[in-house]
Amino acid sequence: MKPTLPMDPTGWFQVAWSHEVGIGEVHRMRYFGRDLVAWRATSGAVTVMDAYCEHLGAHLGYGGTVVEDRIRCPFHGWEWNAKGRNVCIPYEDQPNLGRRINTMPVVERNEAIYVWHDVDRRPPTFDVPDVFTAFDDGAGPGDYFSLCEHARLHEPGLELHPQYVMENGVDFAHFTYVHQVPIVPEFTRQDFDGPVAHVDFTITFDQGDAGASIDDVRSGVNAINCGLGLAVTKSWGMIDNRTASAVTPVDDATCDVRFSVWIGRRPGDERDHSESADRHARGVIEQFEADIAIWSHQKYASPAALSRGEYPGFTALRAWAQQFYPTTAGTPAPADPANTARSTA
């Protein structure tokens, strides 16, 4: 089922994990209805650009090679730099200065490669949050086990929309039915002022043992929503973890979903790998997979028949989301949030 929201929002979107593009490698991908390549120069810098050579249209992802800080076309050897400029035609004295391959702004962070997408090709207006330093609690990568294959999830080509994932963050009622958690979280922060939003909540479990302290039965999540394409979270309490969820449009009907989990390590634990951490990471991923099962068969409800308790969070988030949608000719903007959410009596 094709999502009814525009599939070309402005923002940062993950197109690969860092380990997928090694030095000297060319990585093929398709996002935003365009064929793209990512390549890593010998300096380590990553470039993401349109896949086709401006000379005669050869696909740079099939036989293209990296030469220091340039990518060389497999067809006639034309070389293009990280700005998409032609810098060498091997059988001519000068490059073709009038042709350029479109490139995308790139940030490499959270062991991932993100690109800035804007249909009008405006420059970035906000940054990608670091899954560790963005929470300003003094934690760093050394406090967590490194990201490994057990702690990553990639679900390509799903019929869903990035906004579904963001709306999940203010949906307190789904915890009981999707995640089998017999409590309702308490939201302690919902800040939608600006393109980077903050949503925090706590969960207090039944104390059971009368001697248990409140810290033993309370957990929480602090989430930073970076536009519609990316969210990073810090979870505390029962399982210390950080996550990065990314939803990237492939075309006007589907998205790729990626999810990364870092599990906290105890002070003094110098191991690179832990079976216990793998189990915890798998558990976090399974909870995310339960959400994906809903999102990938969901139809966007507008207007939504919201309950009184749901109305404030959904209305605030849908109003916040509008800033990321283009309003260029032929691209409809989402309806006014006052009309997209309706509270039930």
C-alpha positions in Angstrom: 0.0 0.0 0.0 1.6 3.3 -1.1 2.0 5.8 1.7 -0.2 8.9 1.3 2.4 11.3 2.8 5.0 12.9 0.4 8.0 10.6 0.1 10.6 13.3 -0.4 11.0 15.0 2.9 14.0 17.3 3.7 16.5 16.0 6.2 19.3 13.6 7.0 18.9 9.9 5.9 21.1 6.9 6.4 22.2 5.2 3.1 24.8 2.7 4.5 26.8 1.7 7.5 30.4 2.9 7.5 31.8 -0.6 7.3 30.0 -1.2 4.0 32.2 1.4 2.2 35.8 0.6 2.7 38.7 2.7 1.4 38.9 2.5 -2.4 35.4 0.9 -2.6 32.4 1.9 -4.6 29.0 1.1 -3.2 25.8 1.1 -5.3 22.5 2.2 -3.9 19.1 3.6 -4.8 17.3 6.3 -2.8 14.8 9.1 -3.4 14.1 7.6 -6.8 17.7 8.0 -7.9 20.6 5.6 -8.6 23.5 6.7 -6.4 27.0 5.6 -5.5 29.1 6.0 -2.4 32.8 5.8 -2.6 35.6 6.3 -0.1 38.8 8.1 -1.0 42.2 7.0 0.2 42.0 9.8 2.8 38.9 8.0 4.3 36.4 10.7 3.2 33.1 9.4 1.7 31.3 10.9 -1.3 27.7 10.2 -2.3 26.8 11.2 -5.8 24.5 10.3 -8.7 25.5 7.1 -10.2 25.9 8.0 -13.9 28.9 9.6 -15.6 28.1 12.9 -17.3 30.2 11.9 -20.3 28.1 9.1 -21.9 26.1 7.9 -18.9 28.0 4.8 -17.7 27.0 3.6 -14.2 30.0 4.3 -11.9 28.9 1.5 -9.6 29.7 -1.1 -12.2 33.4 -1.1 -12.7 34.1 2.4 -11.5 37.4 2.7 -9.5 38.7 5.0 -6.8 41.9 6.8 -7.6 43.1 8.7 -4.5 40.4 11.4 -4.1 38.6 10.7 -7.4 36.3 8.2 -9.0 37.2 7.0 -12.4 34.5 6.0 -15.0 35.0 2.4 -16.3 33.9 3.4 -19.8 36.4 6.1 -20.9 38.4 6.8 -17.8 37.0 10.3 -17.0 37.7 11.2 -13.4 35.4 13.1 -11.0 36.2 14.6 -7.6 34.3 14.7 -4.4 32.4 17.9 -5.6 31.3 16.1 -8.7 33.7 18.1 -10.9 35.4 16.5 -13.9 39.1 16.8 -13.2 40.6 14.5 -15.9 39.9 13.3 -19.4 42.9 11.0 -20.0 43.0 11.6 -23.8 42.5 15.4 -23.6 44.7 18.2 -22.3 41.9 19.7 -20.1 38.9 18.4 -18.2 35.4 19.3 -19.1 34.8 22.2 -16.6 31.2 22.6 -17.7 29.8 19.3 -16.5 29.2 18.2 -12.9 27.7 15.1 -11.3 25.3 15.9 -8.6 26.6 15.2 -5.1 24.9 15.1 -1.7 26.1 16.5 1.6 27.5 13.6 3.7 28.0 13.1 7.5 29.6 10.0 8.8 28.6 9.4 12.4 27.2 6.6 14.6 29.1 4.2 12.4 26.8 5.2 9.6 26.8 7.3 6.4 24.0 9.9 6.2 23.1 12.1 3.3 21.2 15.4 3.3 18.2 15.3 1.0 16.3 18.4 -0.2 14.3 18.6 -3.4 15.4 22.2 -3.9 19.1 21.3 -3.1 19.3 23.7 -0.2 22.2 23.2 2.2 21.7 21.4 5.6 19.9 23.5 8.3 20.5 21.1 11.2 23.1 18.5 12.2 23.1 14.7 12.8 23.1 13.9 16.5 25.9 11.7 17.9 24.3 8.7 19.7 26.7 9.3 22.6 27.6 12.9 23.0 24.1 14.3 22.1 22.8 13.3 25.5 25.5 15.2 27.4 26.0 12.7 30.2 29.7 12.1 29.8 29.3 8.7 28.1 31.3 7.8 25.0 31.9 4.8 22.7 34.2 3.2 25.2 31.3 2.7 27.6 29.5 0.5 25.1 30.2 -2.6 23.2 31.1 -1.9 19.6 28.4 -2.2 16.9 28.5 -5.7 15.4 26.3 -7.8 13.1 24.2 -9.0 16.0 23.3 -5.4 16.8 22.2 -4.2 13.4 19.0 -4.6 11.5 18.4 -3.8 7.9 14.9 -4.2 6.3 14.9 -3.0 2.7 12.0 -2.0 0.5 9.2 -1.8 3.1 5.9 0.0 2.2 6.0 2.5 5.0 6.8 6.2 5.7 9.4 7.8 7.9 6.7 9.7 9.8 5.1 6.4 11.0 8.3 5.7 13.0 8.3 9.2 14.5 4.7 9.0 15.5 5.5 5.8 17.4 7.5 7.8 19.8 4.5 9.6 21.2 2.2 6.6 21.1 1.9 5.5 24.7 -1.0 3.0 24.2 0.9 0.6 21.8 3.3 -0.5 24.5 0.8 -2.9 26.0 -0.3 -4.5 22.8 2.8 -4.5 20.6 5.5 -4.8 23.2 3.6 -6.8 25.8 4.5 -4.3 28.6 1.5 -4.1 31.0 2.1 -0.5 32.0 1.7 2.9 30.4 4.8 5.1 30.1 4.8 8.5 31.6 6.1 11.2 29.2 8.4 13.7 30.9 9.3 15.7 27.8 7.8 16.4 24.4 9.7 19.3 22.9 9.0 20.0 19.2 10.6 23.4 19.0 12.8 23.2 15.9 13.8 20.5 13.5 15.4 18.4 16.2 12.8 17.2 18.7 13.1 15.6 22.1 10.7 13.0 23.5 11.5 11.4 26.9 9.4 8.9 29.0 9.8 6.7 32.0 8.3 3.3 32.9 7.8 2.2 36.5 7.2 -1.5 37.0 5.4 -3.2 39.9 7.9 -3.1 42.8 7.0 -6.6 43.9 9.7 -6.9 46.5 8.9 -4.4 49.2 12.6 -3.8 49.7 13.2 -2.9 46.1 14.2 0.8 45.5 12.5 2.9 42.9 15.7 2.8 40.9 15.4 -1.0 40.6 12.0 -0.8 39.0 12.1 2.3 36.8 13.4 2.5 33.3 13.2 5.2 30.7 14.1 6.4 27.2 15.4 9.8 26.0 14.9 10.2 22.3 16.3 12.8 19.9 14.4 13.0 16.6 16.5 14.5 13.8 14.0 15.4 11.2 11.9 12.5 9.9 14.7 10.2 8.8 16.7 9.6 12.0 16.2 9.2 15.7 18.8 8.3 18.4 17.8 7.1 21.9 19.4 6.6 25.3 17.7 3.9 27.4 18.4 3.6 31.1 17.3 1.4 34.0 17.0 -2.3 33.2 19.2 -2.4 30.1 21.6 0.4 29.3 21.6 0.9 25.6 21.8 3.4 22.8 20.0 3.1 19.5 19.9 4.8 16.1 16.8 4.2 13.9 16.8 5.4 10.3 14.1 5.3 7.7 15.2 6.3 4.1 12.8 6.6 1.1 13.8 4.5 -1.8 11.0 5.7 -4.1 7.5 7.0 -3.8 6.2 3.8 -2.3 9.0 2.2 -0.2 11.7 2.8 2.4 14.7 1.1 3.8 14.8 0.7 7.6 18.0 0.4 9.5 18.4 0.0 13.3 21.6 0.0 15.3 22.0 -1.0 19.0 24.9 -0.3 21.4 24.7 -2.2 24.7 26.5 -0.6 27.7 29.4 -2.4 29.3 30.3 -2.5 33.0 33.2 -0.4 34.2 36.5 -2.3 33.8 35.1 -4.6 31.1 37.6 -4.4 28.3 36.1 -7.1 26.1 35.3 -6.3 22.4 32.5 -8.8 22.4 30.0 -10.2 24.9 27.4 -13.0 24.4 25.3 -11.3 27.0 25.4 -8.0 25.1 24.5 -9.8 21.9 21.4 -11.3 23.7 20.4 -7.9 25.0 20.9 -6.3 21.5 18.8 -9.0 20.0 16.1 -8.3 22.5 16.0 -4.6 21.7 15.9 -5.4 17.9 13.0 -7.8 18.4 11.0 -5.1 20.0 11.8 -2.8 17.0 10.8 -5.6 14.7 7.4 -5.8 16.4 6.9 -2.2 15.4 8.0 -2.8 11.9 5.4 -5.5 11.5 2.8 -2.9 12.2 4.3 0.0 10.2 4.9 -2.1 7.0 1.2 -2.8 6.7 -0.1 0.5 8.0 -2.3 3.1 6.2 -1.8 6.7 7.3 -4.9 7.8 9.1 -5.9 11.4 8.4 -7.9 12.5 10.2 -7.0 10.0 13.0 -9.7 9.0 15.5 -7.5 9.9 18.5 -8.4 9.5 22.2 -8.1 12.4 24.5 -4.9 11.2 25.9 -3.3 10.6 22.5 -4.4 14.0 21.0 -1.7 16.3 22.4 1.3 14.2 21.4 0.1 13.2 17.9 -1.1 16.8 17.1 2.3 18.3 18.2 4.3 15.8 16.3 2.2 16.1 13.1 2.5 19.9 13.2 6.3 19.5 13.7 6.6 17.1 10.8 5.1 19.6 8.3 8.3 21.7 8.2 10.1 18.8 6.4 7.8 18.4 3.4 8.4 20.3 0.2 5.7 22.6 -1.1 7.0 23.0 -4.6 4.6 22.8 -7.5 3.0 19.4 -7.9 4.0 18.2 -4.5 1.2 18.5 -2.0 2.0 19.4 1.6 0.4 17.5 4.4 -2.9 18.8 5.6 -3.1 21.3 8.5 -2.5 19.4 11.8 -5.8 20.7 13.1 -7.5 18.6 10.5 -5.3 15.5 10.7 -6.1 14.6 14.3 -9.5 14.4 15.9 -10.1 13.7 19.5 -12.8 11.2 20.5 -15.1 12.2 23.3 
